[in-house]
Structure formats: C-alpha cells, structure tokens
C-alpha cells in the first residue's frame, strides 16, 4: 500500500490514519472552495477504509489548491534528502520544542502538523512558516515566589537603581569631565542687590571658565524708598522674598558642592536689613550674608577678569549698582596673576546708584539740565577719591581702557547694536568707542519716558533708571577719559563662582586642592 504523503504503511494502520487525514483535508477544502464536494470525498474515504486501501485525492483538488502544491514540494524535498520513512503509529515527541519544529517542517511523525499550520496560517512568510517574534529579556522569579511578588521585586530593583546615592557634588544633571569618571561639581552664587535678585548655578570647564547650568534674574527694587526712610518697605521685602523662593526651589533640585549667597547695599544701609534676612531664612531656608564694599569691588573685578586682554596695563573697572557704585583701579605689571583682583591698587564705593539717584532727582522726565545736575553730584563724590593719575588715561593708548559692568552699560550696548531684543551673547564683551558712548547717551536723553520704555533693550522696568545710570557713567568718563570702553554682562555672581572654583582648585588638574591665595591689602577711602 502507498500513501502519497507518508510513503508505504501497513494495512492495519494505514486505513484509519488516512481516514482521519482525509476528513480533515475535506473540511479544509470545503472552507477554501465553498461547495459540498467533501460529502463525496467522505464517501470515498469510507469505502477505502472498508477495503483496507488508502483513497487517492481527486486530481482537481490537488491541482486547484496552491496549499497542496506547496505541501507536495515540501514532501518531495524531504524525500530527496532522507527518503520516505514508514509510519507505524503517531510518534510522541520528546519535547515541546521538537514537536513545534516537526510541525513547522511538515515532519510525518506528528499528526498535529496540520493543526499547527492552520493555527499559524495568517503568520506565514514566503516559505509557509510562522514568522519568528522578537525575544525580550525576562527576569525569572526565584522558586517559590509568586508572580505578583516577583513583579514587585523587579520594580523595587529598578527603582533602587534609579535612586542610588550619588557621589558628593553629583547632581541630577551630573556630567563627567574625563574618562576617569571624576565628578563635576556644581557651584551656586546668589546676589541680592538694591534693584535685582540674581542666581547662577554653574560647573567648571576649562581653566578659568565655567558653564552655566541654570540662571535666574528678577527686578525686585528692594531699595525702593530706602533713601527717604532708611528702611526697607514691606512691599519691597515681599517682592524680594518671592524671588528668593524661586531661587531656593532651584537650589533644592540640585546637589551643590559650594554656594555663596550675598546681599549688598540695600541690606547694608537699611536699619531693618538684618531682620529682613532673618525673615528670608525662615521663609525660604536661604542664609544670606551682607558683604562689605571692598568685597563687592573685588568680586566685580573677579567676575570680569577674562575681559581684560593681555595687552592691557591699566584698567578702571566700575559696577553701577542700584544703591552704590564700585570703582576699582587695576595696574598690571609684567607678572600677571591668575586672579585679576590681586592687581587692584585703589578702589572706592560711591553711596549712589541708579535707584537712589533717580529717586532723588526724578527719572521719568529728565531734561539736559537735570542730567547735568546728576553728573555734577557724582563728580563731587569722585573728587574725594584719592587716586593718582592712571597711566595711559587721557590719551589714545592701547594699554588702558574702561570696563563697565551694570545694566546701564549693557543697555547702551543693546541700543547701539539696535537689537530687536536683548541678547547677552552679542552684548557681553563688545567694545564701544568714546564717541559711540556719547552718541547713545544723547539718544536716550532725547527720548521721553514712553520712548525709552518702548525700546526692547530698556523696557518699562528700567525706563526711569537708565538716565541716572548714564549720569554716573558720564562722571566716571570725565574722571578717567578713555578712547574705548568694554561692556561686561557679568558681575558679582561670576566673581563669586570664579573665587569658589579657584579656592577649590578645580582648574588645577593633577594637583592637590589648596586654599585660596590671600590678596594684598588695597588702598581706597570710603566715600
């Protein structure tokens, strides 16, 4: 006897096996063709079973079914490789994997091959086999652990990896500087001035430089009304505390290696300055220190040290603040120190700033006569500053220039560049000639309050302060004439960061960290 699918088979088993396969084949053919021919086939199969012979499928069934053609080709390939094997009984596969492999390849040892092929018919590829699914890694639960307990343990493991303690100085946005995985420390500096509240968070990069990670600045006008009353007003303190809450929230989200939080002239001069800082600590958790004027002048110089070129031999640096203005005279010899503040020879701090001067004379409607009055008042303060003439001043010399760091000079630079909106990257470090500074001051003086407020580099918050700042600048220019001035959009915060990083030795690679160098004493009467 001969079975076209499985070769020769004994008569005792062949009839029943063929009958079972024929019945399944007829049902499949019925679904494919949608007719009633399986009844005739069933009758044929029944008759063949009674006679002990295997019934042959109709020729039109095999010829009209693409599935039958593929099946015959697979059988022919199998026979050519190993020859047809007789089947005595359906063999039991030793494992589930072997059973699936046999079914996929049409092995005759399993009568479930047709069922598996029907099961995966919609997933077959070009060879009629089920498409393999991508395997994903799984975590196997230990013996005796329930599925829920295993899932919970897996979640705990994943959370523990995410919440592993970081090394000191490593914040949520931690970066590695080198391949040896040394942590990069974060530093923070906060400056609460008479007019602004500013915060910087940075990480050191190349020697003498750092990258800003986060920043905040808001005009709070803490010194509003201070000149008349001698005290900080409730409204001004509320505005400052609200800004400091934002700063505190920013600091709490990062792990800071070192921070320094300072307050300047407003808290220095106010009768209730100390009590205000106690309130700040209670409501925000921040502890601010009031720095003296000498420290403020040194920090301003440290913040702008990278803007002093190697050709400079003398520099006058000034910081026009809200309640005071710091001026430092810098003389650089042949041996230039890495800290520019070490070259300060004379300094002074004028008890006048843009807020106090504008409140005293009015900042909204400023006439040329009123502007000159403000300039003369500042000049009289500078006359009390005992400082010898600066080498190179009053003549066109490349080894002397001015550096201004304040909202006043950055505003002049923005107006000069005709920026559609203020852009620190274009302003910081720009050079202005003496004639350009004079032209910008004249332009601002020709605008009314509305015109100044409409300028995108001034805005309504500074429209009543900018001309008072220009008056202070003009007095400085008359004392130290210079053919050019460099604009710095930086100041105390940058000085704080630079000093802290230098003290920690973060830029001294391969050397032990040492304490900061104590500078020599500076001369400068307080005016």
C-alpha angles and dihedrals in degrees: 000000000000131000113199091215104041106018125234118003134178115262095238095061102023097071096053094042092049091048092054093047091045092054092052092045090052093052091051091048090051092055091048100046100028095219137112099251094114087078091065091044091051090053090051092049091049092051091048090052091054091051094045095240131120113248119231119231116244113268093232090056093057095039095048098048119077089196090060091051092052090047092052091049091052091049090049092051091048092050094048091054103044107358127245115299124209118244118218099171134348103279121227113235116229096226141017092245092055091047091054092047092051092049092049092052096043093247111183093221093083125056089197092072092096092050092051091048091051090048093054098033093113091051098051121127130204093300095046094253127128113265111250116244121226110261118231126203115254133193110232117220117237116253113282095020117123121232093250093049091049092051090049092050091050091052091048091051092050092048092047090055091051093048100045111142114262125226119262111289094017112125133186089272093046119163132188118231099199141016092263090072096240110171118249110225124224122222129194132201127185126189119191105190136173092270108014142041111210134179132185129185114189145161124219118252125164118008109294094007139089140188120238111235098178136358140185133186132173135167107237102160093216091172095055108138092001094121093058101039104024090226138090111254122234093242092051092049091049091053091049094048091051091053091046090053088060090050091050091052091052092050093049092058092061137052105240120198094200135358136179123197117192140181123203140190101339094056090036094057102033120096090220096042095112094047089050091055089050088056090050091055093049095048102035107018092236120132111207125191125212108230125205124243096258091056090048091053092049093049091052090054093047091052093054100039094111090059093063107092125219091251094061117105099170130025135176109206121190134183114199105202135177098264104012141019122221122206126187128187112211125195117188120198131187094287105060116196122224087238111064091198088070088069096058108121102171134013141171139185118216114211091228134086140163094280098046094042095048092048090050097050104016124258105208102068108030119174124193089255092052090046091054090050091056091047092053092050091056091044090058089055091051092051088068091057106101104214128141118235115285117242111251097016119131092026137075099266126151094211096066132057144142126255119201124193115182143085089270097063094038089053091052090050093049092051091046092052090046092227117188086219133001113280117186093196091062096041103045109091098006118145122229123191122225091254093050092053091050091049093051093049091050091049093052091046090054092055122083123226094273092050092052092046091052093057109100092220093054110030129179093291093064102027093099094043106045098078092050087054090049089054091055090047092050092053090052092049091052091051095047110023112200133174091226143022130202119218120222123194091195137074142139097003092053090046091052092050093046093050095047093048092046091049090052092048094231091151095050101089117201094008130101117260113257135186122269122277113254108231124224120263118275129219120229133128118228111244 
